[in-house]
Amino acid sequence: VEVSAGGFHGRKVSLWELLFSKFVLEAKRRELLGQLGGGGLALAELATLLPLLVEEATQRSSSVKFTGLRRQVSASDLLDSGIIDTDTLADLVQGAKTVQEVTQMTSVKRYLDGTGVIAGVLVPSKAEPGKMEKMSIYQAMWKGILRQGTALVLLEAQAATGFLVDPVKNQKLSVDEAVSSGLGGSELHEKLLSAERAVTGYSDPYTGDKISLFQAMKKELIVRDHGIRLLEAQIATGGTDGTAHSHRRPVGAAYKRGYFDQEMSQILSDPGDDTKGFFDPNTHENLTYLQLLRRCVPDPDTGLYFLNI
């Protein structure tokens, strides 16, 4: 039979595979086998019933919610993005696994929370010689530790991957919240809001629909080099953002969904001048976001990444 729900994506599946899938509870399976063996249920009836059982289980999965970037994400969304498999979905629906347990799985956590951005800088403390002081990107810019251009692209990368980060308080803030709290300045507000649309979605001027960062690049709503820089930062920190879906997607799933094409995939997988949009203030090299991120040190208490200057 052809099944569209439960991650089967419209492919034909044998009745046996459906019957012994995790979408059919053990007690229900025994009941159906008993009816089939006793003549109370015909194969044709079973062929009608099983896809309905899978569909019901999948509908229940839409009510199982995870915390996403800006809103809740259903378990079925995660299945569609290839972040969880059908076995995990069935375990969630049947209560064999909790949302908390699945959220903590490494293969899931990276797409819901990301793998970490460059949160701030570490500089020698003047108040306590021999110690390092944590400082936000914006504060480092104002103190002349980072050039404005260097600071701006790092803040844009934060905004494009979900939130601006207060590395001292270990808080994540939207651009508006960050500017209100002094984590970002009003002179950067519009540029950071533009970068944040890589997460919240760009507005298609022709249809009014929300579109992804790559789709906005294709429609020339955002400068190509700027878009590549933001897209590379997203991939370096867990995967491209699905805009309306509020979670990151694996590169393969993003490619299938049209969040970038073969040409862009090649550019992003082969670091060159196109993707080296970030500046190392220590060595004065142009690097990709991933390369610069790898030069950072994790904070032992918060896990946030800091650029040691």
Secondary structure as GFF3:
##gff-version 3
##sequence-region A 1 309
A	DSSP	beta_strand	2	3	.	.	.	ID=ss1
A	DSSP	beta_strand	11	12	.	.	.	ID=ss2
A	DSSP	alpha_helix	15	19	.	.	.	ID=ss3
A	DSSP	alpha_helix	26	37	.	.	.	ID=ss4
A	DSSP	alpha_helix	43	61	.	.	.	ID=ss5
A	DSSP	beta_strand	65	67	.	.	.	ID=ss6
A	DSSP	beta_strand	72	74	.	.	.	ID=ss7
A	DSSP	alpha_helix	75	80	.	.	.	ID=ss8
A	DSSP	alpha_helix	86	94	.	.	.	ID=ss9
A	DSSP	alpha_helix	99	103	.	.	.	ID=ss10
A	DSSP	alpha_helix	106	112	.	.	.	ID=ss11
A	DSSP	beta_strand	118	124	.	.	.	ID=ss12
A	DSSP	beta_strand	132	136	.	.	.	ID=ss13
A	DSSP	alpha_helix	137	142	.	.	.	ID=ss14
A	DSSP	alpha_helix	148	160	.	.	.	ID=ss15
A	DSSP	beta_strand	164	166	.	.	.	ID=ss16
A	DSSP	beta_strand	171	173	.	.	.	ID=ss17
A	DSSP	alpha_helix	175	181	.	.	.	ID=ss18
A	DSSP	three_ten_helix	186	188	.	.	.	ID=ss19
A	DSSP	alpha_helix	189	200	.	.	.	ID=ss20
A	DSSP	beta_strand	202	203	.	.	.	ID=ss21
A	DSSP	beta_strand	210	211	.	.	.	ID=ss22
A	DSSP	alpha_helix	213	218	.	.	.	ID=ss23
A	DSSP	alpha_helix	224	236	.	.	.	ID=ss24
A	DSSP	beta_strand	240	241	.	.	.	ID=ss25
A	DSSP	three_ten_helix	243	245	.	.	.	ID=ss26
A	DSSP	beta_strand	248	249	.	.	.	ID=ss27
A	DSSP	alpha_helix	251	256	.	.	.	ID=ss28
A	DSSP	alpha_helix	262	269	.	.	.	ID=ss29
A	DSSP	beta_strand	278	279	.	.	.	ID=ss30
A	DSSP	beta_strand	286	287	.	.	.	ID=ss31
A	DSSP	alpha_helix	289	293	.	.	.	ID=ss32
A	DSSP	beta_strand	297	298	.	.	.	ID=ss33
A	DSSP	beta_strand	305	308	.	.	.	ID=ss34
###
